[in-house]
């Protein structure tokens, strides 16, 4: 089992920044990739960004050049730096851990609201 705990969400004005953190614990040795997904009201959950064990990254087109995913292996933590936030970035953001066995683990989610 893998436990994921997100933090760092909140209310921010358009154009502002936030940094999300996701701390992992448990059976983390076989995690291949970690990522962030988001779900806005009335919409399906969508990929935001992922990072593999070798630090290869992938981003949704809507967040490229604004968001940066990174990881600190010593702290077993993944970060999502979000800059130039827009109202359409408002959503619950979920941390994900993916194993090569096909297992996926999810955090409880953290709310990000972009509004003036």
N, C-alpha and C positions, 0 to 999 in steps of 0.2 A: 504494500500500500504506500501511496505517496500523499502527503498532506501539503496543501498549498494555502498560503495566507497572503492576501493582497492588502495593500495599504496605499495611501496617498491620494485618493480621490477627493473631490470637493467641488465647490462652486468657484468659477473663474470667469472673468469678463472676456469677451471676444478679443483675440490677439494675445491673450495671456498664455502662461505656461503651467504645467503640472508635471510631476514625476511620480509614476506608479512603481511600487515595489512588489515583488512576489517572492516570499521566502518559502523554500521547499524543505521537507524533512521526510524521514522514513526511508523507503527502499528507492533511493534516488540514483543508485549506482548505474542502473541500466536505462536511465532517461536518455533518449536520443536528441530530442528537441523540446524547446519550451517556447511558448508564445502567448500572445495576447489576442483575445477576441472581444467583440462588443455586441451588445444587443440593445437597440433603441426600442421604445414602446411601439408595438404593432409590427415590428420587423423581425426578420430572422437573425440569428446570431451570425456574425461575419468575422472573417479573419482580419486582424489589424497588422500583426507582424509576428515573425517567428525567428528563432535563432537556434542553430544546431550546436552540438557539442564542440564542433570545430569552429564555431562562431560564424558560420555562413548565415546570412540574413535574407529575409524575404519580407516585402511590404505590400500592403494593398495600395493600389494606385492613388486612392483618395488621401493617403497620409504620407506618401513619399515626399521627401525634402522637408517635412515638418516634424515627423516622429522618428525617434531613434531607439532601437532595442539593443540592450547590452546585458552581459551577465558577469557576475563575480563568482567564480567557481569556489573560491575559498569560503565565501559566505553562503553558498548555495542559493543565491538570489539573482533574480532577473529584474531588470528595470525597463521602463518605457518612459522616455523623455518626450513630452508632448509640447511642442511650441506652436505659435501662431494658431491657437485653437479657434475653432469656428462653432457656431451654434449646432451645426449638423454633426459635430463630434459628441454631442450629448448622448450618453448611453451608460449602461452598466458594463464595466470592463471586467473580463474574466481572464484569469491566468490558466494556462493549460500546460500539462506535461505529457509528452508522448513517448512511449517506449516502442522499440522495434518489434516487440511481441504483438503490437496492435492496441495495447491498453492505453487509454486516455484518462487523465485525472484533471479535475477542475477545482478551482478555488470557489469561494462563496460569492465573489464579485464585489466590485467597489463602484459607487456611483460617481460619474463625472458629469457635471452640468456646466454648460457654457452659455452664459446669459448676462445681459447688461441690466 
